[in-house]
Amino acid sequence: MANLMNQKGNLKDIPEEQFSKYDVADHLTSRVEIAAYLEAAKEENDPSLLAAVMEDIHRIEARQSNGDSQ
């Protein structure tokens, strides 16, 4: 494993990882996929997760009704 400390015992300058934002609405394209996504959320029995999934589905449906691909 690489040494992450410099000679003074401080952490070396490590570049910060860069991640792109993941949006589920960019990936669920069919009614079957959307239904499976909703069903999986229901199985978790978590009201806040279910609310977030419902918001995602609303955005997906809005995009589809506008003919947007993203």
DRENVOPA-577768 format. One record per residue: residue number from 0; z, x, y of N, C-alpha, C, CB in turn. Coordinates in steps of 0.05 Angstrom, whole numbers. Glycine has a CB too. Layout:
BEGIN
- nr; nw; nu; nv; caw; cau; cav; cw; cu; cv; cbw; cbu; cbv
- NUM; Z; X; Y; Z; X; Y; Z; X; Y; Z; X; Y
...
//
This chain:
BEGIN
- nr; nw; nu; nv; caw; cau; cav; cw; cu; cv; cbw; cbu; cbv
- 0; 0; 17; -24; 0; 0; 0; 0; 18; 25; 24; -19; 0
- 1; -15; 10; 44; -18; 26; 69; 9; 27; 84; -40; 15; 87
- 2; 14; 50; 96; 38; 53; 113; 33; 38; 139; 44; 83; 118
- 3; 51; 18; 145; 48; 2; 169; 65; 12; 192; 55; -27; 162
- 4; 80; 34; 188; 97; 45; 208; 85; 70; 220; 125; 51; 196
- 5; 89; 74; 246; 80; 99; 259; 103; 119; 257; 72; 94; 289
- 6; 100; 143; 268; 120; 164; 266; 146; 157; 278; 109; 189; 279
- 7; 147; 139; 298; 172; 131; 311; 186; 108; 295; 166; 122; 339
- 8; 174; 99; 274; 186; 78; 258; 179; 50; 268; 216; 81; 259
- 9; 161; 48; 287; 152; 22; 297; 127; 14; 281; 146; 24; 327
- 10; 123; -12; 281; 99; -22; 268; 74; -12; 282; 99; -53; 267
- 11; 55; -4; 267; 29; 4; 279; 15; -20; 291; 11; 18; 258
- 12; -3; -15; 310; -18; -37; 321; -37; -47; 300; -34; -28; 346
- 13; -31; -71; 291; -47; -84; 270; -62; -106; 284; -29; -95; 246
- 14; -89; -107; 281; -104; -128; 294; -95; -155; 284; -134; -124; 290
- 15; -94; -174; 302; -86; -201; 295; -109; -214; 280; -79; -217; 321
- 16; -102; -229; 259; -122; -243; 243; -134; -265; 260; -110; -254; 217
- 17; -159; -269; 256; -173; -291; 270; -182; -312; 250; -198; -280; 286
- 18; -175; -337; 256; -183; -359; 238; -198; -379; 255; -158; -371; 224
- 19; -217; -392; 243; -230; -414; 256; -215; -440; 250; -261; -416; 248
- 20; -217; -459; 267; -203; -484; 263; -217; -500; 241; -202; -501; 290
- 21; -201; -510; 223; -212; -526; 201; -209; -556; 209; -197; -521; 174
- 22; -231; -570; 207; -231; -599; 213; -242; -613; 188; -248; -605; 238
- 23; -225; -629; 175; -233; -643; 151; -257; -661; 157; -209; -659; 140
- 24; -259; -671; 181; -281; -689; 188; -308; -675; 186; -277; -699; 216
- 25; -308; -649; 186; -333; -634; 183; -342; -632; 153; -330; -606; 194
- 26; -324; -639; 135; -329; -635; 107; -330; -660; 90; -308; -617; 96
- 27; -318; -682; 99; -319; -706; 83; -343; -723; 93; -292; -723; 86
- 28; -363; -726; 76; -388; -738; 85; -394; -764; 70; -410; -719; 81
- 29; -381; -770; 48; -387; -795; 34; -363; -813; 33; -397; -788; 5
- 30; -368; -838; 28; -347; -858; 25; -328; -851; 2; -358; -886; 21
- 31; -340; -840; -20; -324; -832; -43; -304; -810; -36; -342; -823; -66
- 32; -314; -790; -21; -297; -768; -12; -274; -778; 6; -313; -746; 2
- 33; -282; -795; 25; -262; -806; 44; -241; -822; 29; -276; -823; 65
- 34; -250; -839; 10; -231; -855; -6; -212; -837; -22; -246; -874; -25
- 35; -222; -816; -34; -206; -797; -49; -185; -783; -31; -223; -776; -63
- 36; -194; -776; -7; -176; -764; 13; -153; -783; 20; -192; -756; 38
- 37; -160; -808; 25; -140; -828; 31; -121; -833; 8; -153; -855; 40
- 38; -132; -835; -16; -115; -839; -40; -96; -816; -45; -133; -843; -65
- 39; -105; -792; -41; -87; -769; -44; -65; -769; -24; -103; -742; -41
- 40; -70; -778; 0; -49; -780; 21; -29; -801; 14; -62; -786; 49
- 41; -39; -824; 3; -21; -845; -5; -2; -836; -27; -37; -870; -14
- 42; -12; -820; -45; 4; -811; -68; 27; -793; -59; -13; -796; -88
- 43; 25; -780; -36; 46; -763; -26; 70; -779; -15; 35; -745; -4
- 44; 65; -804; -9; 87; -821; 1; 100; -810; 26; 108; -826; -20
- 45; 83; -800; 44; 93; -788; 69; 79; -802; 93; 86; -757; 70
- 46; 94; -819; 107; 83; -835; 129; 68; -818; 150; 104; -851; 142
- 47; 79; -795; 157; 66; -778; 177; 40; -767; 167; 85; -756; 187
- 48; 39; -759; 142; 14; -750; 130; -7; -772; 129; 18; -738; 102
- 49; 2; -796; 121; -16; -818; 120; -27; -825; 148; -2; -843; 108
- 50; -11; -824; 168; -20; -829; 195; -41; -808; 204; 4; -829; 215
- 51; -36; -783; 197; -55; -762; 204; -82; -766; 190; -44; -734; 198
- 52; -80; -774; 165; -105; -779; 149; -120; -803; 161; -98; -784; 119
- 53; -106; -823; 169; -119; -847; 181; -133; -839; 207; -98; -869; 186
- 54; -121; -821; 222; -134; -811; 247; -159; -796; 239; -115; -793; 263
- 55; -158; -779; 219; -181; -764; 210; -203; -783; 202; -174; -746; 186
- 56; -196; -804; 186; -216; -823; 177; -229; -838; 200; -204; -843; 157
- 57; -213; -845; 220; -223; -858; 244; -244; -840; 258; -200; -865; 263
- 58; -237; -814; 260; -256; -795; 273; -282; -793; 257; -243; -768; 277
- 59; -279; -792; 230; -302; -790; 213; -320; -814; 216; -294; -787; 183
- 60; -308; -838; 216; -324; -862; 219; -337; -864; 246; -306; -887; 214
- 61; -323; -855; 267; -335; -855; 294; -359; -836; 295; -314; -847; 315
- 62; -356; -813; 283; -379; -794; 282; -403; -806; 267; -371; -768; 269
- 63; -397; -819; 244; -418; -830; 228; -432; -853; 243; -407; -840; 201
- 64; -417; -869; 257; -429; -892; 271; -445; -883; 295; -407; -912; 281
- 65; -439; -859; 306; -454; -848; 328; -477; -831; 318; -436; -831; 346
- 66; -479; -827; 292; -500; -811; 281; -496; -781; 284; -526; -819; 293
- 67; -471; -773; 291; -465; -745; 294; -461; -732; 267; -441; -741; 313
- 68; -470; -707; 265; -464; -692; 240; -438; -676; 243; -486; -673; 233
- 69; -429; -671; 268; -404; -657; 273; -390; -668; 298; -408; -628; 276
//
